Amino acid sequence: MFFKKKGISVPASTVKYWDQTLAKTVRTDSWKNALDKFGWYNAYANSAQFRKDLDRETKVYAEILTKLGMAKGLAK
């Protein structure tokens, strides 16, 4: 998982490279063995799916914080 500072653009070729590279990596026996060895859950998502999931999760937290009256300064 990679994050960038808001406002910084990443070339599409870079996103494509990492999507392809990580998709290959999580299909390897080495990765699967590491999952088993460390008890990890395989939660890989490509950049598009990750963005979609993150946006959905952000909305959920914003709703919860708003209901609790703790959403001060929260971007809408």
Protein Blocks (a to p, Z undefined) as FASTA:
>chain_A
ZZddehiacdfklmmmmmmmmmmmmmpmklmmmmmmnopacfbdcfklmmmmmmmmmmmm
mmmmmmnopaghiaZZ
